[in-house]
Amino acid sequence: MSLAAALIYWVIIGLWLSVLTPVCVAFVRNPRTFGAVRLLLSVIVIDTGRNIIENLYFGLYFGGQYGLFPASIVGVLGNPTYLILPKVMNIVAASAVFGLLVLRWLPLASKERADADATVHEKMEALKQLAHFDQLTGLPNRVSLHKDIDTILRERAGNPAHPITVAMIGLDGFKDVNDTLGHAVGDKLLQEVSGRLTSVLDETRVYRLGEHEFVLLLENCGDPSVAADVVETVLKRLTAQFEIDGHQLFVTASVGLAIAPAHGSNVDDLLANADLALHDAKAAGSRSRRLYVPTLRARAKHRRELDTELRRACANQEFVLHFQPQVRSSDGAVIGAEALLRWHHPERGILTPGAFIDALCESVVAIETGRWILTDACKTAASWRAKGLPPIRMGVNLFPTQFRNGSLLQDVEQALSESGLPADALELEITENIALGREEGTLSPLKALRARGVGIAFDDFGTGYASLSYLTRYPLTRIKIDRSFIQKIGAQSAAEDTAIVRSIIVMGRNLGLEVIAEGVETTAQADFLSAEGCSELQGFLFSKPLPATAFENYLRSAIFDQPEVGLAPLRSVSSQ
């Protein structure tokens, strides 16, 4: 063996000392930090000591042979008795490690497993608690509601002597709070609402179902009048002013009621029926309440089936446009057309909007259909102009979702660009249900379109309570008197039947707006409107809505074959 080989033993000694030193220093500084790994460190210390002693022995022995240490060391360490010491050390170290494993590791491992199981159990229980409570308001959530109702129904097994009432509460207009003041204010409002609900209804279970919906669970309450009294107390409490971050907020709510077991013997049916009642209450207007009745489910089923059909109709291009002329009252000239949607149903034939328009407005295909109507109407009007027909104005009705989607301005620009129709030849018709409560999202695109030259007409004017206030805020060019007022006009009409129509005509003229009357069906109506200064007329007296080809032929006729209406002969004009 060479000197270099002898030195290897001392290198090994140095390495093991470098392992042992930081372990010992760390243990001295803070024994608690070792925790469950103390056993492993003990094994390392034992093995390190064994390695140091063994390599120290051979390092001294061979060092003496090669002159690193006195030669006498070789004689001492060369004793056969000493040569067996490294082997003895291996046995002692192995026994010590085995003893630690049996005496310390097994009990410690069992304890750590038990502690770990306890920790996991605690965490699982905490997660279960989180899963059953709403983190924002602290109220029991949908999971708790399902569990509690299911428990009650199972215990009572549908016994009508122990009814329960589910009152589903939906805040009216909550989305506007989030949109205008931000979600932070909206969250604080929800917390305040939950506080009022729990303070008013001490003995009633209150849950947050999600978003802006809450649920009251009234046990042993099967009388609709009693439930209505409780709900009315809640609604009155919620109408009091909220002060949140310097904002004064007022809240109204709609409520849907369902009673078990009459309206559902299981939790899913009961909640679904309460939701149907809430939907019906919201449709009736803010701060309304409705009790579930079976017809609501029938209507919901019909809406579902109709929505499926509408999706198919959109995919199969079953929608078509018909056009109704708008004539000038002074000379009967056709100066405009209103594009009216029709559904060419494969089984029921041509359907008018009354059979499907409400469902279409809520359908996912409303945006796509609205874009198609815009594009097709503009292309049709442009094609008539290209054929040398009178350059009439094209009126197009809009869906509420076209404003909510935020793409109206882009959609109109694209329709005008693709068709080549001048912007001033297009008129968009809006109704009060589009404008109401959405001024910020509605005014901006309408103002931009009006600046571009597009006309804006207020359809069905006079039927809504807020119509008058909109006349000064919206960039309108025309108001359309609703047909319900025109139908009251006759040869022997009472003064009160014509007063509203006269007022609308005068008001429109004073505001610089054009006025058109819809639903004109008799000569007497046309004569009255013309005499009162209504500038334009529309209705069956002149023509029913026509398919594009039939309307094109209508425009080509210089004199129309219609009965006398007290106006100048009806004709199409060559210019506006």
URURMO-V867952 format. One record per pair of residues at least 12 apart in sequence whose ideal C-beta (glycine too) atoms are under 8 Angstrom apart, sorted by the first residue. I is the first residue (numbers start at 1). J is the second residue. Records with the same first field share a line. If there is no record, write none. Layout:
I = J / J
//
This chain:
1 = 62 / 65
2 = 66
3 = 66 / 68
5 = 62
6 = 59 / 62 / 63 / 65 / 66 / 68
9 = 55 / 56 / 58 / 59 / 62
10 = 55 / 59 / 63
12 = 51 / 55
13 = 51 / 52 / 55 / 56 / 59
16 = 48 / 51 / 52 / 55
17 = 52
19 = 44 / 48
20 = 44 / 45 / 48 / 49 / 52
23 = 41 / 44 / 45
24 = 45
27 = 41
36 = 108 / 112
39 = 100 / 101 / 104 / 105 / 108
42 = 100 / 104
43 = 97 / 100
46 = 93 / 96 / 97 / 100
47 = 93 / 97
49 = 93
50 = 89 / 90 / 92 / 93
53 = 85 / 86 / 89
54 = 86 / 89 / 90
57 = 77 / 82 / 85 / 86
58 = 86
60 = 73 / 77
61 = 73 / 74 / 77 / 78
64 = 77
131 = 143
132 = 144 / 147
134 = 208
136 = 187 / 190 / 191 / 208
137 = 190 / 191 / 194 / 208
138 = 194
139 = 194 / 198 / 206 / 207 / 208 / 214
140 = 205 / 206 / 207 / 208
141 = 207 / 208 / 209 / 210
142 = 207 / 209 / 210
144 = 207
145 = 207 / 209 / 215 / 217 / 271
146 = 267 / 271
148 = 205 / 217
149 = 164 / 166 / 217 / 260 / 267 / 270 / 271
150 = 266 / 267
152 = 164 / 219
153 = 260 / 261 / 265 / 266 / 267 / 270
158 = 260 / 261 / 265
159 = 261
160 = 222 / 261 / 262
162 = 220
163 = 220 / 221 / 222 / 259 / 260 / 261 / 262
164 = 217 / 218 / 219 / 220 / 221 / 222 / 259 / 260
165 = 216 / 217 / 218 / 221 / 222 / 227 / 257 / 258 / 259 / 260
166 = 215 / 216 / 217 / 218 / 257 / 258 / 259 / 260 / 270 / 271 / 274
167 = 215 / 216 / 218 / 227 / 230 / 231 / 234 / 255 / 256 / 257 / 274
168 = 209 / 213 / 214 / 215 / 255 / 256 / 257 / 258 / 271 / 274 / 275 / 277 / 278
169 = 197 / 213 / 214 / 215 / 216 / 231 / 234 / 253 / 254 / 255 / 278
170 = 212 / 213 / 253 / 254 / 255 / 256 / 278 / 281 / 282
171 = 193 / 212 / 213 / 251 / 252 / 253
172 = 251 / 252 / 253 / 254 / 282 / 286 / 287
173 = 252 / 286 / 437
174 = 186 / 189 / 211 / 212 / 251
175 = 212
176 = 437
177 = 189 / 249
179 = 440
180 = 440
181 = 245 / 247
184 = 245
185 = 244 / 245 / 247 / 249
188 = 244 / 245
189 = 242 / 244 / 249 / 251
190 = 208 / 212
192 = 242 / 244
193 = 214 / 238 / 251
194 = 206 / 208 / 214
196 = 237 / 238 / 240
197 = 214 / 216 / 234 / 237 / 238
200 = 233 / 234 / 237
201 = 216 / 230 / 233 / 234
204 = 216 / 217 / 218 / 230
205 = 217 / 219
213 = 278
215 = 274
216 = 230 / 231 / 234
218 = 230
221 = 259
222 = 259 / 262
224 = 257 / 259 / 291
227 = 257 / 259
228 = 257 / 289
231 = 255 / 257 / 289
232 = 289
234 = 253 / 255
235 = 252 / 253 / 255 / 287 / 289
238 = 251 / 252 / 253
239 = 251 / 252 / 287
252 = 286 / 287
253 = 286 / 287
254 = 278 / 281 / 282 / 284 / 286 / 287 / 288 / 289
255 = 278 / 281 / 288 / 289 / 290
256 = 274 / 275 / 276 / 277 / 278 / 279 / 280 / 281 / 289 / 290 / 292
257 = 274 / 277 / 289 / 290 / 291 / 292
258 = 270 / 271 / 273 / 274 / 277 / 291 / 292
259 = 291 / 292
263 = 292
273 = 292 / 296 / 297
274 = 292
276 = 292 / 296 / 297 / 300
277 = 290 / 291 / 292 / 296
278 = 290
279 = 296 / 300
280 = 296
303 = 359 / 362
306 = 356 / 359
307 = 359 / 362 / 363
309 = 345
310 = 356 / 359 / 360 / 363 / 365
311 = 363 / 364 / 365
313 = 343 / 345
314 = 365 / 368 / 369
318 = 343 / 344 / 345 / 346
319 = 341 / 342 / 343 / 344 / 369 / 372 / 373
320 = 341 / 342 / 343 / 344 / 350 / 547
321 = 339 / 340 / 341 / 342 / 373 / 376 / 377 / 380 / 548
322 = 339 / 340 / 341 / 342 / 545 / 546 / 547 / 548 / 551
323 = 337 / 338 / 339 / 340 / 380 / 545 / 546 / 547 / 548 / 551
324 = 337 / 338 / 340 / 538 / 543 / 544 / 545 / 546
325 = 337 / 538 / 542 / 543 / 551 / 554
326 = 338 / 393 / 395 / 516 / 536 / 537 / 538
327 = 536 / 537 / 538 / 542 / 567 / 570
328 = 535 / 536 / 573
329 = 526 / 529 / 530 / 534 / 535 / 536 / 537 / 567
330 = 530 / 535 / 567 / 568
331 = 567 / 568 / 569 / 571
332 = 565 / 567 / 568 / 569 / 570 / 571
333 = 570 / 571 / 572 / 573
334 = 390 / 392 / 554 / 555 / 570 / 571 / 572 / 573
335 = 390 / 392 / 393 / 536 / 573 / 576
336 = 392 / 393 / 394 / 395 / 427 / 536
337 = 381 / 392 / 393 / 394 / 395 / 551
338 = 395 / 397 / 429 / 538 / 545
339 = 373 / 376 / 377 / 380 / 394 / 395 / 396 / 397
340 = 353 / 397 / 545
341 = 353 / 357 / 369 / 373 / 397
342 = 545
343 = 355 / 356
360 = 399
361 = 399 / 400 / 401
366 = 399 / 401 / 402
367 = 399 / 401 / 402 / 405 / 407
369 = 399
370 = 398 / 399 / 401 / 402 / 411
371 = 411 / 415
373 = 396 / 397
374 = 396 / 411 / 412 / 415
375 = 414 / 415 / 418 / 419
377 = 394 / 396 / 415
378 = 394 / 396 / 415 / 416 / 418 / 419 / 421 / 426
379 = 415 / 418 / 419 / 421
380 = 394 / 548
381 = 394 / 419 / 421 / 425 / 426
382 = 419 / 420 / 421
384 = 552 / 555
385 = 421 / 425
387 = 552
389 = 552 / 555 / 556 / 572
390 = 555 / 572 / 573 / 574 / 575
391 = 425 / 575 / 576
392 = 425 / 555 / 572 / 576
393 = 425 / 426 / 427 / 455 / 576
394 = 421 / 425 / 426 / 427
395 = 427 / 428 / 429 / 457
396 = 426 / 427 / 428 / 429
397 = 429 / 431 / 459
398 = 428 / 429 / 430 / 434
400 = 433 / 434 / 438
403 = 434 / 438 / 441 / 442 / 445
404 = 438 / 441
406 = 441
408 = 445 / 449
409 = 445 / 448 / 449
412 = 426 / 428 / 449 / 454
413 = 452
422 = 453
423 = 449 / 452 / 453 / 454
424 = 453 / 454 / 455
426 = 454 / 455
427 = 454 / 455 / 456 / 457 / 477 / 478
428 = 446 / 449 / 454 / 455 / 456 / 457
429 = 457 / 458 / 459 / 480
430 = 442 / 446 / 456 / 457 / 458 / 459 / 474
431 = 458 / 459 / 460
432 = 458 / 460 / 463 / 464 / 466 / 467 / 470
433 = 464
435 = 466 / 470 / 474
436 = 464 / 466
439 = 473
442 = 474
443 = 473 / 474 / 475
446 = 474 / 475
447 = 475
450 = 475 / 477
455 = 477 / 478
456 = 474 / 475 / 476 / 477 / 478
457 = 476 / 477 / 478 / 479 / 480 / 516
458 = 470 / 471 / 474 / 476 / 478 / 479 / 480
459 = 480
460 = 480 / 482 / 518
461 = 479 / 480 / 481 / 482 / 504
462 = 481 / 482 / 485 / 500 / 504
463 = 482 / 484
471 = 507 / 511 / 513
472 = 511
476 = 513
477 = 513 / 514
478 = 513 / 514 / 515 / 516
479 = 504 / 508 / 513 / 514 / 515 / 516
480 = 515 / 516 / 517 / 518 / 538
481 = 501 / 504 / 505 / 515 / 516 / 517 / 518 / 534
482 = 518 / 519
483 = 518 / 519 / 539
484 = 519
485 = 500 / 501 / 504
486 = 501 / 517 / 518 / 519 / 520 / 521 / 525 / 529 / 539
487 = 519 / 521
489 = 501 / 524 / 525 / 528 / 529
490 = 522 / 524 / 525
491 = 524
493 = 528
498 = 528
501 = 517 / 528 / 529 / 532 / 534
502 = 532
505 = 529 / 532 / 533 / 534
506 = 533
509 = 533
514 = 535 / 536
515 = 533 / 534 / 535 / 536
516 = 534 / 535 / 536 / 537 / 538
517 = 529 / 534 / 536 / 537 / 538 / 539
518 = 538 / 539
519 = 538 / 539 / 540
520 = 537 / 538 / 539 / 540 / 541 / 542
521 = 539 / 540 / 541
522 = 541
523 = 541 / 563 / 564 / 565 / 566
525 = 539 / 541
526 = 541 / 565 / 566 / 567
527 = 565 / 566
530 = 566 / 567
541 = 562 / 565
542 = 560 / 562 / 565 / 570
543 = 560 / 562
554 = 572
555 = 572
556 = 572
557 = 572
558 = 571 / 572
559 = 571
//
